[in-house]
Amino acid sequence: MKVGLLVRIEAKPEFADEVAAMLRGAQELAEQEEGTVAWFAFRENATTFGVFDTFEDEQGREAHLAGRIAAALGEAAKTKLSAPPVIVPIDLMGAKVS
């Protein structure tokens, strides 16, 4: 794993449960992506969510950004999010996986 994405998602309060369900359902899509090595969705508080995922290379990251999860998030941003998702590309410096 050499590169990743850190995504912060802020849901409108009335849509927080729907955003949570969307992220739970996205796991199946992430498992189907060959270039996605690890994928985590998390909740910080009632309306703040995030995704952290890793890839072997830039091609995997770009494929993910052009995939179904990113498309669903973009669609949700139109009505269910209080702001566009903040997507930060990162370079991995180390990892421990058991």
Sequence and secondary structure as in RCSB ss.txt:
>XXXX:A:sequence
MKVGLLVRIEAKPEFADEVAAMLRGAQELAEQEEGTVAWFAFRENATTFGVFDTFEDEQGREAHLAGRIAAALGE
AAKTKLSAPPVIVPIDLMGAKVS
>XXXX:A:secstr
  EEEEEEEEB GGGHHHHHHHHHHHHHHHHH TTEEEEEEEESSSSEEEEEEEESSHHHHHHHHTSHHHHHHHH
HHTTTBSS  EEEEEE       
